[in-house]
Amino acid sequence: MKRCAALHQSLRTFWNISHAPQKIICKSTVLNQFSQFRSQYSTHIPASGDISGKQAITEPLKHPDFFKVRQLVSVKDLYNNRVHFGHKDGSRNEHMQPYLFGNRLGTDIFDLDITIDHLHRALNFVAHIAYLKGIILFIMKSQQFGHAVETTAMTCGEYAHTRDWHPGLLLNMSEQGGQIRLPDICIFLSLQDAVNQQHLAVAECGKLKIATVGICDSNVNPTMITYPVPGNDDTSESIDLYLRVFQQAIQIGKQKRLEYDRQLQPKGVASF
């Protein structure tokens, strides 16, 4: 729980800097806070070690694309997978207006240049959580895509919830006195679990300060999501794209961590 609290504190400060530039906050303070958390839960490799001066990540904010997640997806990929299509303008949420390019025949169209930037930020953060061996929970209530979401989570060794959400599920877990570990980040493939109804887990994550990534269609409220990704959350093409890139980001983070752990092992000691 101390690990989660430290991550959440650093995350919220970083969010204020990256999304509210008008606030005067010392960036070095954020770097120091996140570095302290990272130094506690990742092993430092001395510069004089056997890996040519490289070291484990201790200051992730100084490495905006350490895991090269920007190579996983492009604007062309988003367009080809119909990510740019929103809902009818009559159902538009006012908070989604800044993410829109315009309107075509009554349908909102996302600005994919904005979407790709937000998606890269989300993937970078997810990869860092995977590197830290954090718990990642995929959430989406959908009979159509539920199996794909569960399969993706299983493939990358994480967790998924695609059924009806029982109110207070995360809140009740937090009351177990640390006996049950909460997720370090929740990835919402859709912010709704019914028509015009926000997924109950969004509010619970906010109360518990659990970091969130959320695919935000034009009819949802993105203000409670740590890393909102504006885009279509209805078509199989877009959902498949999201699942693929999140899976790759998680696997890249875990593989990078595995490589560093192996490099730290004394010579002649077998790993299990």
C-alpha positions as CSV (number, residue, x, y, z in Angstrom):
1,M,0.0,0.0,0.0
2,K,2.9,2.4,0.7
3,R,4.1,1.7,-2.9
4,C,0.7,2.5,-4.3
5,A,0.4,5.7,-2.2
6,A,3.8,6.9,-3.4
7,L,3.0,6.3,-7.0
8,H,-0.4,8.0,-6.8
9,Q,1.1,11.1,-5.1
10,S,3.8,11.4,-7.8
11,L,1.3,10.7,-10.5
12,R,-1.1,13.4,-9.4
13,T,1.7,16.0,-9.3
14,F,2.9,15.0,-12.7
15,W,-0.7,15.3,-14.0
16,N,-1.0,18.9,-12.7
17,I,2.2,19.8,-14.6
18,S,1.4,18.1,-17.9
19,H,-2.2,19.2,-18.1
20,A,-2.4,22.5,-16.2
21,P,0.6,24.5,-17.4
22,Q,-0.9,27.7,-15.9
23,K,-0.2,26.4,-12.4
24,I,3.3,27.3,-11.1
25,I,4.8,24.1,-9.9
26,C,8.5,23.3,-9.7
27,K,9.2,20.5,-12.2
28,S,12.3,19.4,-10.3
29,T,10.1,18.7,-7.3
30,V,8.0,16.2,-9.3
31,L,11.1,14.5,-10.7
32,N,12.5,14.1,-7.2
33,Q,9.3,12.6,-5.8
34,F,9.0,10.2,-8.7
35,S,12.7,9.3,-8.4
36,Q,12.3,8.5,-4.7
37,F,9.5,6.2,-5.5
38,R,11.4,4.5,-8.3
39,S,14.6,4.2,-6.3
40,Q,12.7,2.2,-3.6
41,Y,11.1,-0.3,-6.0
42,S,13.6,-0.7,-8.8
43,T,17.1,-1.8,-8.5
44,H,19.9,0.6,-9.5
45,I,22.6,-0.7,-11.8
46,P,25.9,1.2,-11.2
47,A,27.4,3.1,-14.1
48,S,30.5,1.1,-13.6
49,G,28.7,-2.2,-14.0
50,D,28.8,-4.8,-16.8
51,I,26.3,-3.1,-19.1
52,S,28.3,-0.3,-20.7
53,G,27.2,2.5,-18.3
54,K,23.5,1.8,-18.6
55,Q,21.3,1.7,-15.5
56,A,17.7,0.8,-14.5
57,I,15.2,3.6,-14.8
58,T,15.2,5.8,-11.7
59,E,13.9,9.1,-13.2
60,P,11.3,8.1,-15.7
61,L,10.1,11.6,-16.4
62,K,13.5,12.3,-18.0
63,H,12.8,9.5,-20.5
64,P,9.6,10.5,-22.3
65,D,9.8,7.5,-24.6
66,F,12.3,5.1,-23.0
67,F,10.3,2.1,-24.2
68,K,9.8,3.5,-27.7
69,V,6.0,3.2,-27.6
70,R,5.7,5.9,-30.2
71,Q,6.8,3.2,-32.7
72,L,3.7,1.1,-31.9
73,V,1.1,3.2,-33.4
74,S,0.8,6.2,-35.9
75,V,-1.9,8.6,-37.0
76,K,-2.4,6.4,-40.1
77,D,-3.1,3.4,-37.9
78,L,-5.7,5.4,-36.0
79,Y,-7.4,6.5,-39.2
80,N,-7.4,3.1,-40.8
81,N,-9.0,1.6,-37.6
82,R,-11.8,4.2,-37.5
83,V,-10.6,5.9,-34.3
84,H,-11.6,9.3,-35.6
85,F,-15.3,8.6,-35.6
86,G,-17.2,10.0,-32.6
87,H,-20.9,10.1,-31.8
88,K,-23.7,12.3,-33.2
89,D,-23.2,15.9,-32.2
90,G,-26.4,15.9,-30.2
91,S,-24.8,13.6,-27.7
92,R,-21.5,15.4,-27.4
93,N,-20.1,16.1,-23.9
94,E,-18.9,19.6,-23.6
95,H,-15.6,18.5,-22.1
96,M,-14.8,16.6,-25.3
97,Q,-15.0,19.7,-27.5
98,P,-11.2,20.5,-27.4
99,Y,-10.4,17.0,-28.8
100,L,-12.6,17.4,-31.9
101,F,-11.4,18.3,-35.4
102,G,-15.0,19.1,-36.6
103,N,-18.3,17.6,-37.6
104,R,-19.2,15.6,-40.7
105,L,-22.8,14.9,-41.6
106,G,-23.8,15.2,-38.0
107,T,-21.0,13.0,-36.6
108,D,-18.2,14.4,-34.5
109,I,-14.7,13.8,-35.9
110,F,-11.7,13.5,-33.6
111,D,-8.5,15.4,-34.2
112,L,-6.1,12.4,-34.6
113,D,-3.0,14.6,-34.0
114,I,-4.3,15.2,-30.5
115,T,-5.4,11.6,-30.1
116,I,-2.0,10.2,-31.0
117,D,-0.2,12.4,-28.5
118,H,-2.5,11.3,-25.7
119,L,-2.3,7.7,-26.7
120,H,1.5,7.8,-26.7
121,R,1.5,9.4,-23.2
122,A,-0.8,6.7,-21.9
123,L,1.2,3.9,-23.5
124,N,4.4,5.3,-22.0
125,F,2.9,5.4,-18.5
126,V,1.5,1.9,-18.8
127,A,4.9,0.6,-19.9
128,H,6.5,2.2,-16.8
129,I,3.9,0.6,-14.5
130,A,4.6,-2.8,-16.1
131,Y,8.3,-2.2,-15.6
132,L,7.6,-1.5,-11.9
133,K,5.8,-4.9,-11.7
134,G,2.5,-3.1,-11.0
135,I,-0.9,-4.6,-11.2
136,I,-2.8,-3.6,-14.4
137,L,-6.6,-4.1,-14.7
138,F,-8.4,-3.9,-18.0
139,I,-12.1,-2.8,-17.6
140,M,-14.9,-2.9,-20.2
141,K,-18.4,-4.1,-19.8
142,S,-19.2,-5.6,-23.2
143,Q,-20.6,-8.9,-24.4
144,Q,-19.1,-8.2,-27.9
145,F,-15.5,-7.4,-26.9
146,G,-15.4,-9.0,-23.4
147,H,-13.6,-12.1,-24.6
148,A,-11.0,-10.1,-26.6
149,V,-10.3,-7.9,-23.5
150,E,-9.9,-11.0,-21.2
151,T,-7.7,-12.7,-23.7
152,T,-5.4,-9.7,-24.0
153,A,-5.1,-9.4,-20.3
154,M,-4.3,-13.1,-19.9
155,T,-1.7,-12.9,-22.7
156,C,0.3,-10.1,-21.0
157,G,-0.1,-11.6,-17.5
158,E,-2.6,-9.0,-16.2
159,Y,-6.2,-8.8,-15.2
160,A,-9.6,-7.9,-16.7
161,H,-13.2,-7.2,-15.6
162,T,-15.8,-7.4,-18.3
163,R,-19.0,-8.3,-16.4
164,D,-21.4,-6.2,-14.3
165,W,-19.6,-4.1,-11.8
166,H,-20.8,-4.5,-8.3
167,P,-20.9,-1.1,-6.6
168,G,-18.1,-0.6,-4.1
169,L,-16.0,-3.4,-5.5
170,L,-12.7,-1.5,-5.3
171,L,-13.7,0.4,-2.2
172,N,-14.5,-2.8,-0.3
173,M,-11.1,-4.3,-1.3
174,S,-9.4,-1.2,0.1
175,E,-11.0,-1.9,3.5
176,Q,-9.3,-5.3,3.9
177,G,-6.4,-3.7,5.6
178,G,-3.8,-4.5,2.9
179,Q,-4.8,-8.1,2.6
180,I,-5.9,-7.6,-1.0
181,R,-3.7,-5.5,-3.3
182,L,-5.5,-2.9,-5.4
183,P,-4.5,-2.4,-9.1
184,D,-1.9,0.2,-9.7
185,I,-3.6,1.3,-12.9
186,C,-7.0,0.7,-14.6
187,I,-7.3,0.8,-18.3
188,F,-10.9,1.6,-19.4
189,L,-11.6,0.5,-23.0
190,S,-14.9,2.4,-22.6
191,L,-16.0,4.8,-19.9
192,Q,-19.6,3.6,-20.0
193,D,-21.2,0.4,-18.8
194,A,-24.7,1.4,-20.1
195,V,-26.2,4.0,-22.4
196,N,-25.3,7.5,-21.0
197,Q,-24.1,5.9,-17.7
198,Q,-20.5,6.3,-16.6
199,H,-18.8,3.1,-15.5
200,L,-19.0,2.8,-11.7
201,A,-15.3,1.9,-11.5
202,V,-14.3,5.4,-12.7
203,A,-15.5,7.1,-9.5
204,E,-14.1,4.4,-7.3
205,C,-10.7,4.8,-8.9
206,G,-10.9,8.5,-8.3
207,K,-11.7,8.0,-4.6
208,L,-8.8,5.6,-4.2
209,K,-6.4,7.7,-6.3
210,I,-5.8,4.8,-8.6
211,A,-4.3,5.9,-11.9
212,T,-6.5,5.5,-14.9
213,V,-6.3,5.3,-18.7
214,G,-9.5,5.7,-20.6
215,I,-10.7,5.7,-24.2
216,C,-13.0,8.7,-24.3
217,D,-15.6,8.8,-27.0
218,S,-17.3,12.2,-27.8
219,N,-20.3,11.4,-25.5
220,V,-18.4,10.8,-22.2
221,N,-16.9,13.0,-19.5
222,P,-13.1,12.6,-19.4
223,T,-12.4,14.8,-16.4
224,M,-11.9,12.0,-13.9
225,I,-9.4,10.1,-16.1
226,T,-5.7,10.4,-15.5
227,Y,-4.7,9.7,-19.1
228,P,-7.7,10.3,-21.4
229,V,-7.4,9.0,-25.0
230,P,-10.0,10.6,-27.2
231,G,-11.3,8.2,-29.8
232,N,-13.9,5.8,-31.0
233,D,-14.8,3.1,-28.4
234,D,-17.6,1.3,-30.4
235,T,-16.0,-0.5,-33.4
236,S,-14.2,-3.8,-33.5
237,E,-11.3,-2.2,-35.5
238,S,-10.7,0.5,-32.9
239,I,-10.9,-1.8,-29.9
240,D,-8.6,-4.3,-31.5
241,L,-6.1,-1.5,-32.1
242,Y,-6.2,-0.4,-28.5
243,L,-5.8,-3.9,-27.1
244,R,-2.9,-4.6,-29.4
245,V,-0.9,-1.5,-28.5
246,F,-1.6,-1.7,-24.7
247,Q,-0.6,-5.4,-24.8
248,Q,2.6,-4.5,-26.6
249,A,3.4,-1.6,-24.2
250,I,3.0,-3.9,-21.2
251,Q,5.1,-6.7,-22.7
252,I,7.8,-4.2,-23.6
253,G,7.9,-2.9,-20.0
254,K,8.0,-6.4,-18.5
255,Q,10.7,-7.5,-21.0
256,K,12.9,-4.5,-20.2
257,R,12.6,-5.2,-16.5
258,L,13.4,-8.8,-17.0
259,E,16.6,-7.8,-18.9
260,Y,17.7,-5.6,-16.1
261,D,17.0,-8.2,-13.4
262,R,19.1,-10.7,-15.4
263,Q,21.9,-8.3,-15.7
264,L,21.9,-7.8,-11.9
265,Q,22.3,-11.5,-11.1
266,P,25.8,-12.7,-10.1
267,K,27.5,-14.7,-12.7
268,G,26.9,-18.5,-12.3
269,V,23.6,-18.0,-10.5
270,A,20.7,-19.6,-12.4
271,S,17.3,-17.8,-12.6
272,F,14.1,-19.5,-11.9
